[in-house]
Each structure stands twice: as structure tokens, then as C-alpha cells.
Amino acid sequence: MAADREEGLGQNDNAVKFLGQDYESLRAQCLRSGKLFEDSLFPCSASSLGFNELGPRSAKTYGVRWMRPTELCKRPAFIVDGATRTDICQGALGDCWLLAAIASLTLNNNLLHRVVPHGQSFDREYAGIFHFQFWQFGEWVEVVIDDRLPVKDGKLLFVHSAEGGEFWSALIEKAYAKLNGCYEALSGGSTSEGFEDFTGGVTEMFELNKPPSDLFSIMGRAIERGSLLGCSIDISSSRDMEAVTFKKLVKGHAYSVTGLDEVVFRGNPTKLVRIRNPWGEVEWTGAWSDNSREWDNVDRGIRARLQNRSEDGEFWMSFSDFLREFTRLEICNLTVSSRLRLPAGEYVIVPSTFEPHKEADFVLRVFSEKPADSDINELQTILNRIISKRKYIISTDGFTKEACRSMINLMDTDGSGKLGLVEFHVLWEKIKRYLVNFRTHTQTQVTLESHELSFRTQCRRKAAHRSGSAANQLWPCSPRKCSCSTGRI
């Protein structure tokens, strides 16, 4: 297995075959035989539905039939005009957390098609077989299913699209149910669990009763990066589960955060959050809801862009109401796994492996939410802190502001008056080279004879030429100009 991983097994383009089923070979067999695929490893039986509320003798599963989309409508479609949030409406299964995660997935096509591979349809070379990919225990897993779906009273029992003729969301739910053993295994869960299984990302949580002061900015940057966001309202007892509040928010229920915006309302900037209920209905009725009066005081163009009057489960609310009404926010970061506030200094990164005595390459990426440029004061602080730890190399009282100003003027290539990361790196390499070149030759000698400097300068010029340094930049002044009346420097 270790050798397989070294060859790329478990990556998105070479996913592990769940239960050993290979989509391409199974599909080819079906096309050759002219028979639609029937999945014997996830059969159309009571065991695939559940064990308790969806057990064999439960009221919810009484009269359930398994039907293909081609039997449910004349022209079934896998995806119509791109996957959207309205394609996901909850059915008789308590998997709102999963559907909130799927709804967030539709906001990022790259992420969506990592989970829902291209080229699947009910038209060209249809064989009744579909496949999806999920992240499980550090690797991508491909799950193959047939397209027979549980139906009751002529309608899909579980997730369905608003229009009824689009089936990608129902099929991805079935694939995820197969991965977890049965449909009922999806009842109750955390949105972050779905986020991570769809992306391989890492989730961070924010308690909204004590939010960080820059939470709105954190959310905005997360959406820009393509992160997935979800929110929920905690319950105090089982009686509160899916209880609807006075303003039509559902307790113990998972919502997707699908957007942010800021509008001018009565002369003041107002922060807004867009949220979606995976039920596809039951929307917030407070301020900034679909038909609230607040929209009448917003610029007409902005109102046309933001306001949505349809009952589709999606609504706007003010950021202040969001903090007050919801309990928890979950953000699944696709690349950044930790958010840290560190003082300036030197750090040692110690990578580790899951198995002992293994060697591996690793990559550490550091993202800064603030500009990383250094001005005169910051440069002086950084350099003096470094030099103070290297007194065994050079004896100095530190860098003055004037010296730092001169260094910035010398190295500032873009005229910003600051040093960026690349500019600082070039400067630091020069400083390290200068420290070597001008290291004192005795610990007690504090002066240098001018003729001695001339001799050393000639030597250093040759060394600088060999190392690629510009000698005229390093030593632009003659010893005579720098020496005192006694000829010493």
C-alpha cells in the first residue's frame, strides 16, 4: 500500500476504488452487454435504507420502491445549466448538515467537479452507473453506484432538485450513503464533516457569542479563497430539534453561508450575510429578508442585484442579526490549516510522519493577512534583534534609523518606501556577506590602519568579484577619505 501511495494512489486523479469497484471497467461491461448497472454491493433493499427510523418495518419506508430517473420522468438530466444551490432540497432524511455542505460546494466549480466528475449524463452511452469521489482518512476514494433511487408515492424519498428533473444531488447523496453503510447513517451530523469529506480541507469553528472583532473580514477572505462556510443554532434539549423560531429560523439545523455584501442603508454602511436553508423553504422573516422594508432604502441597482423574492430557502440578514441569532460558524479552509498570531522572531518547524523512521518532503505555506512589507522602524527592529544575537560575530551598537533608511532606499525596487519579502531577502543576503567580509580580525583591536584597509580592500575586491558582488558598491570610498589625521580608521 505504501508503494501504491508513492505512485499517486489516493490522489484525486487516481482515487482508491471503494470496495474494489472500478467505474470505467464496470461501465464498459454494461455497454458491451447492453444491460444497465445493478450494484450488488449496495442493493435496492431495506439494509441500504437503514436500521431504525428507516428500518424494514418503519412507517417512513413502507411502500418504498427503487426507480431509475429514466422511469421517473421523460427527460432526466444529471446537471442542467450548471449545479446550483436550488438543485438541493431536503427529503425525509435528517441530513441537513450534508446538504448544507453540498450547497456550499456548488459555489466553487473546481471543488464541485473534484467530487462530481465530468462526463456523466443520461444521454450519451448511458449505462445506469455513476461515480463520485470523497476524501477519507487522507486519500480520495471513488464510490460507484447504480442510479436506482428510493421513491415513495411517485416522488424521491430523500434529496431532490426544486424542478424535479435534475438528479446529481440525489445521486451524490446515495454515493455518500453507500460510503457510510446506509442512508440512515447520514441522519444527524456536522457540516464540517461534510466539508472535509468533499475537500480534504481543515475546518475551524467560531462561537458567535464571542466572535473575533474581524470575523466579517475573516468570512470575506474565506469566501474569496473558495472556502466552504456553514452555520447553525444550538439546541438546549431534544425537544428543540428543528423547532422554528418566531422569525422562521430552525434550531438544531445546518445552514450554508453563501455570500457577503455591504450596502449603504440610511447613510450608514450595513454588513449583510446571505444564508441558505437546505430545505429549500422556511426563510428568515426579520430585517433584510426577501420582502422586508429595508430594501426600499437601498440603491435600485444594488437592490436588483441582491434582493431575491422567491421562496427558495435563501435569504439575507444583517451581520449583527447573524451574530445574535446563530450559535456557531464553521469554515472549511482548503489550504490554510491554522490561524496564528506570532511575534516576530525565529521559529523551528518540526515535521512529523504518521509512521516512525520515515523520511519525507514537506511544504509549509505561510499566508499573511497583512502586508508583509517592512518600513524603517520595522527594519531597524528586525536587524537589531538579529545582530544582538550575533555579538560573537560583530561588535556594534546596532543599526540607526538613518542606516535603515539608506538600506531601504538602496533596495526598494518598486518605490514603495518599504521592503517586500523578496527585497528584504536580497538585503539580508548582502548583510550576511558583509558580516563575513568585515569581521574584526582581533577581539581587542578597535581601529584599522589605512594602509591595512587598502591591502584588505584589494583582497576583498577579488573575493567579491569571484562571488558575484559588485566591488564598487561594497567599498565606494577610499581609505584616505575615511581615515583620521593619524591614518587610522
Beta strands, then each sheet from edge to edge (+ up, - down):
strand 1: 16-17
strand 2: 65-67
strand 3: 129-136
strand 4: 139-146
strand 5: 149-152
strand 6: 155-156
strand 7: 202-207
strand 8: 228-232
strand 9: 254-265
strand 10: 268-276
strand 11: 314-318
strand 12: 328-333
sheet 1: 1+ 4+ 3-
sheet 2: 2+ 5- 6+
sheet 3: 7+ 12- 8+ 9- 10+ 11-
end
